[in-house]
Amino acid sequence: MARSLKKGPYVDEKLMKKLVNLKPGDKTVIKTWSRASTITPEMVGFTFGVHNGKDFIPVFITEEMVGHKLGEFSPTRKFIRHGGRIQKELEAAASKKSAEEAKMAQKETKIK
């Protein structure tokens, strides 16, 4: 659910205080735990270290990100892959095929 227009966007006050002290284009990473903070135009050009529960993920803010939340750009879960035994067999077959193609290409370059 969206925030009321009367209230305006939520931006953490501590985050804005940290921004005031920096110059635009400064390469320092601003660490924050405030994933719910909305990205404002004043944040464009800065790099934020957004906490994902384990690490701080560096997020460089661009104009297209204005209006989104900081947490959207710092995933909290690591995707490994779908599938079980069948998926592993498919991946093994694909890697074997690519290895054979690489050998064939190497032989062709030696012949020439």
C-alpha positions in Angstrom: 0.0 0.0 0.0 1.3 3.4 -0.9 2.0 6.2 1.6 -0.4 9.1 1.9 0.3 12.1 -0.3 -0.4 14.3 2.7 2.5 12.7 4.6 4.9 12.7 1.7 7.7 10.1 1.0 9.5 8.5 4.0 13.2 9.3 4.1 15.2 8.5 7.2 16.4 11.8 8.9 19.8 10.3 9.8 20.3 9.5 6.1 19.5 13.0 5.1 22.0 14.4 7.7 24.7 12.2 6.2 23.9 13.5 2.7 24.2 17.2 3.8 27.8 16.7 4.8 28.9 15.2 1.5 29.5 16.9 -1.9 27.8 15.7 -5.1 29.9 13.0 -6.8 31.7 12.0 -3.6 32.8 8.3 -3.9 32.3 7.5 -0.2 29.8 4.8 0.6 27.0 5.8 3.0 26.0 2.8 5.1 22.4 2.5 6.0 20.0 0.0 7.5 17.0 2.0 6.3 15.7 -0.1 3.4 12.3 1.6 3.6 13.6 5.0 2.7 12.4 6.5 -0.5 15.1 7.7 -3.0 14.9 11.4 -3.5 16.5 13.6 -6.2 19.0 14.8 -3.6 20.5 11.3 -3.4 21.3 11.0 -7.2 25.1 10.5 -7.7 25.8 9.1 -4.3 26.6 5.5 -3.4 24.7 3.9 -0.5 25.7 0.7 1.3 22.2 -0.9 1.8 22.1 -3.6 4.4 20.5 -6.9 3.3 20.6 -8.7 6.6 24.2 -9.9 6.2 26.2 -7.5 4.2 26.1 -3.9 2.9 25.4 -4.0 -0.8 26.7 -0.9 -2.7 24.0 0.9 -4.7 24.9 3.8 -6.9 21.8 6.1 -7.2 20.8 7.2 -10.7 17.9 9.4 -11.9 15.7 6.4 -12.9 15.7 5.2 -9.2 14.0 8.3 -7.8 10.7 7.3 -6.2 11.8 3.7 -5.4 12.8 2.3 -2.1 16.5 1.6 -1.2 15.7 -2.0 -0.3 14.6 -2.7 -3.8 18.2 -2.7 -5.0 19.6 -4.8 -2.3 18.3 -8.4 -2.5 17.9 -10.3 0.7 17.9 -13.8 -0.7 20.5 -15.5 -2.9 19.0 -17.4 -5.9 21.0 -20.6 -6.6 18.8 -22.4 -9.1 15.6 -24.3 -9.7 15.3 -28.0 -10.1 17.0 -31.1 -8.6 18.6 -34.1 -10.2 17.1 -33.4 -13.7 18.4 -29.9 -13.7 21.9 -31.0 -12.7 21.9 -33.6 -15.5 20.9 -30.9 -18.0 23.6 -28.5 -16.8 26.2 -31.3 -17.0 25.2 -32.1 -20.6 25.4 -28.5 -21.6 28.8 -28.0 -20.0 30.1 -31.2 -21.8 28.7 -29.9 -25.1 30.4 -26.5 -24.7 33.7 -28.3 -23.8 33.5 -30.4 -27.0 32.8 -27.3 -29.0 35.8 -25.5 -27.5 38.1 -28.5 -28.4 36.8 -28.5 -32.0 37.5 -24.8 -32.3 41.0 -25.2 -30.9 41.7 -28.1 -33.4 40.5 -25.9 -36.3 42.8 -23.0 -35.3 45.8 -25.5 -35.2 45.0 -26.8 -38.7 44.9 -23.3 -40.2 
